[in-house]
Amino acid sequence: MSQVLYDAPGPRARRLNHVLTVVGIALFAAVIGFVVWRLNDAGQFAPSKWSAFAYQDIQRALLGAWWRTMQVALAAIVLSTVLGAVLASLRLSSVGALRWTAYGLIQLFRAPPVLLLMFWFFYGGGGGIPVYWCVVLGLTIYNGAFIAEILRAGVEALPKGQKEAGLAIGLTESQVLWTIQLPQAVRSMLPSLVSQIVVILKDTALAYIIGYSELLRWGQQLGSQYFNLIPAMIVIAVVYVGTNMVIAGIAKVVERRMRGRTSGKVTIATNTAQVGAAGAV
């Protein structure tokens, strides 16, 4: 049976792919060039528009806004991971009531927009819940449901024999899940988990709507004060891109370390005398 999922492109197809790639890059460069030209024509690259970022007070304020964003993101990442792992374990339970309850919660949590969840905590709490926790809880509930489905898919993709072997040596179903299956699911689904972490970081920008002073809100306030909204948004975008690149880099290091731990060398005995001696012992 052939294992090839698609036919390798021939010479004509490769040439066509190269041509389309060049055309696509040229069109993308043209769009970027047009946008830069329009911004420059509107005076958005004038030194007066960017001089505010040279002030140390502005730089410290930018760093403070970034840190407030990271505080929300880090708390939401940790809590949504815990919630996702719990929901995934219930979703994979052999008890029907637990399995269907987890299924209903996952569908309920991921159906509404994340901003609606923030509103629910902000207005539903009667003003008693701090804005910070309104944002964190909204992000946690929404993204925890997606992380649960990612982990569930990772566990279900594992060989069935692993669970059977764990049960055969006396482990309970929950012990097999938490000590054998979930660690492997995290390793195999790490790219999807990193993508969800990036989503959490980007969704923190919605917090400005309920009054939390994060990066986007700070950029809007700076743009209103210095009449440089476009430069402020460009700087904010660069900060977001840089932060996401750091997260992706950390994920690659973690993935490499995980792969290294499971790729131990196996010593093979090539001498039949050694094999016989080992058997005699």
C-alpha positions in Angstrom: 0.0 0.0 0.0 1.4 3.4 -0.9 2.2 5.8 1.9 2.4 8.8 -0.4 -0.3 11.3 0.3 0.2 13.4 -2.8 2.2 13.3 -6.0 5.5 15.2 -6.1 5.3 18.2 -8.4 7.0 17.8 -11.8 9.3 20.3 -13.5 6.4 22.4 -14.9 4.6 22.4 -11.5 7.8 23.5 -9.7 8.4 26.3 -12.2 4.8 27.4 -11.8 5.2 27.4 -8.0 8.4 29.5 -8.2 6.6 32.0 -10.5 3.6 32.2 -8.1 5.9 32.7 -5.2 7.8 35.5 -6.8 4.5 37.2 -7.9 3.1 36.8 -4.4 6.2 38.3 -2.8 6.2 41.2 -5.3 2.5 41.9 -4.6 3.1 41.9 -0.9 6.0 44.2 -1.2 4.0 46.5 -3.4 1.2 46.7 -0.8 3.7 47.4 2.0 5.4 50.0 -0.1 2.1 51.7 -1.0 1.1 51.8 2.7 4.5 53.2 3.7 4.2 55.8 0.9 0.7 56.9 2.0 1.8 57.2 5.6 4.9 59.2 4.6 2.8 61.4 2.4 0.5 62.1 5.3 3.4 63.1 7.5 3.2 60.1 9.8 7.0 59.6 9.6 7.9 63.2 10.5 10.3 63.4 13.4 7.8 65.4 15.4 5.5 62.4 15.4 8.1 60.1 16.9 10.0 62.4 19.2 7.8 61.5 22.2 9.2 58.0 22.3 12.7 59.5 23.0 11.4 60.7 26.4 12.4 58.4 29.3 9.0 59.0 31.0 7.2 57.7 27.8 9.6 54.7 27.7 8.9 53.8 31.3 5.2 54.2 30.7 5.4 51.9 27.7 7.3 49.3 29.8 4.6 49.6 32.5 1.8 49.1 30.0 3.6 46.1 28.6 4.0 44.6 32.1 0.4 45.1 32.9 -0.5 43.3 29.7 1.9 40.5 30.6 0.4 40.2 34.1 -3.0 39.6 32.7 -1.7 37.2 30.0 0.5 35.2 32.3 -2.3 34.8 34.9 -4.8 33.8 32.2 -2.3 31.3 30.6 -1.7 29.5 33.9 -5.3 29.4 34.9 -6.7 28.5 31.5 -4.1 25.6 31.3 -5.2 24.3 34.7 -8.9 24.6 33.7 -8.2 23.0 30.3 -6.4 20.1 31.9 -9.3 19.5 34.4 -11.9 19.7 31.7 -9.9 17.4 29.4 -9.6 14.8 32.1 -13.4 15.0 32.7 -14.0 14.8 29.0 -12.0 11.6 28.8 -13.6 10.0 31.8 -15.3 6.7 31.5 -18.1 8.0 33.7 -20.8 9.2 31.4 -22.1 12.0 33.7 -18.7 13.6 34.1 -18.0 13.2 30.4 -21.2 14.9 29.3 -21.0 17.6 32.0 -17.5 18.5 30.7 -18.7 18.5 27.1 -21.5 20.9 28.0 -19.2 23.3 29.9 -16.7 23.3 27.1 -19.4 24.2 24.6 -20.8 26.9 26.9 -17.4 28.5 27.6 -16.2 28.7 24.0 -19.4 29.7 22.4 -19.7 33.4 23.5 -17.1 36.0 22.4 -14.4 36.5 25.0 -15.4 40.2 25.3 -18.9 39.1 26.4 -17.4 37.1 29.2 -15.4 40.1 30.4 -18.6 42.1 30.3 -20.4 39.4 32.3 -17.9 39.6 35.1 -17.5 43.4 34.9 -21.2 44.2 35.0 -22.5 41.1 36.6 -20.3 41.5 39.5 -21.8 44.8 40.4 -18.5 46.6 40.3 -17.2 44.4 43.1 -14.8 42.4 40.9 -11.6 44.3 40.1 -11.1 45.1 36.4 -7.9 43.0 36.3 -9.8 39.8 37.4 -12.7 40.5 35.1 -10.2 40.3 32.2 -8.3 37.3 33.6 -11.5 35.3 34.3 -12.9 36.1 30.9 -9.7 34.9 29.2 -9.4 31.9 31.4 -12.9 30.5 30.8 -12.8 31.1 27.0 -9.3 29.8 26.3 -9.6 27.0 28.9 -12.3 25.4 26.8 -10.0 25.4 23.7 -7.0 24.1 25.6 -9.2 21.3 26.9 -10.1 20.2 23.3 -6.5 20.5 22.3 -5.4 18.2 25.1 -8.3 15.8 24.5 -7.3 15.5 20.8 -3.7 14.8 21.9 -4.7 12.1 24.3 -7.0 10.4 21.8 -4.3 10.4 19.2 -2.0 8.2 21.4 -1.9 4.4 21.0 -4.6 2.7 22.9 -2.2 0.1 24.2 -0.6 2.7 26.6 -3.8 3.0 28.6 -4.3 -0.7 28.6 -0.8 -1.3 29.7 -1.1 1.2 32.5 -4.3 -0.4 33.7 -2.8 -3.8 33.5 0.0 -2.9 36.0 -2.5 -1.6 38.6 -2.7 2.1 37.8 -6.1 3.7 38.0 -7.6 5.5 35.0 -6.8 8.9 36.4 -3.2 7.9 37.2 -2.8 6.7 33.6 -4.2 9.9 32.3 -2.2 12.3 34.4 1.2 10.5 34.5 1.3 8.8 31.1 -1.1 10.2 28.6 -1.3 14.0 29.3 2.5 14.6 29.4 2.7 13.0 25.9 -0.3 14.9 24.7 1.3 18.2 25.8 4.5 17.3 23.9 2.7 16.3 20.7 0.2 19.3 20.8 2.8 21.9 21.9 2.5 23.9 18.6 -1.3 24.2 19.1 -0.9 25.1 22.7 1.6 27.9 21.8 -0.9 29.2 19.2 -3.5 29.4 21.9 -1.1 31.2 24.2 -0.5 33.8 21.5 -4.3 34.1 21.2 -4.5 34.9 24.9 -1.8 37.5 24.6 -3.6 39.2 21.7 -7.0 39.0 23.4 -5.7 41.1 26.3 -6.1 44.1 23.9 -9.9 43.8 24.5 -9.3 44.8 28.1 -9.2 48.5 27.2 -12.9 48.4 26.6 -13.7 47.8 30.3 -11.0 50.3 31.4 -8.0 48.2 32.0 -4.8 50.2 31.2 -2.9 47.8 29.0 -0.8 48.4 25.8 -3.6 49.3 23.4 -5.3 51.7 25.8 -2.0 53.3 26.7 -1.2 53.7 23.0 -4.6 55.4 22.4 -4.0 57.8 25.3 -0.5 58.6 24.0 -1.8 59.2 20.5 -4.5 61.6 21.8 -2.0 63.5 23.9 0.7 63.9 21.2 -1.5 63.6 18.1 0.6 60.7 16.9 -1.9 57.8 16.9 -0.5 56.0 13.9 3.1 56.0 15.2 1.8 54.9 18.6 -0.1 52.0 17.1 3.0 51.0 15.1 5.1 50.9 18.2 2.4 48.9 20.0 2.3 46.4 17.1 6.1 46.0 17.2 5.9 45.3 20.9 3.2 42.6 20.4 5.2 41.0 17.5 8.4 41.0 19.6 6.6 39.4 22.6 5.1 36.7 20.4 8.4 35.9 18.9 9.9 35.5 22.3 7.1 33.1 23.3 7.6 31.1 20.1 11.3 31.0 20.8 10.8 29.7 24.3 8.3 27.1 23.0 11.0 25.8 20.5 13.5 25.5 23.3 11.0 23.6 25.5 10.1 21.3 22.6 13.7 20.6 21.8 14.4 19.7 25.4 11.3 17.4 25.5 12.4 15.7 22.3 15.9 15.3 23.8 14.6 13.6 26.9 12.7 11.0 24.9 15.5 10.3 22.3 17.9 8.3 24.5 20.5 6.1 22.9 19.9 2.4 22.8 23.0 0.1 23.1 22.7 -2.9 20.9 24.8 -6.0 21.7 26.5 -7.2 18.5 28.6 -9.9 20.0 26.8 -13.2 20.3 29.0 -14.1 23.2 27.8 -11.1 25.1 24.2 -12.0 24.4 24.8 -15.5 25.7 26.6 -14.3 28.8 23.8 -11.9 29.5 21.3 -14.8 29.1 23.3 -17.0 31.5 23.2 -14.4 34.2 
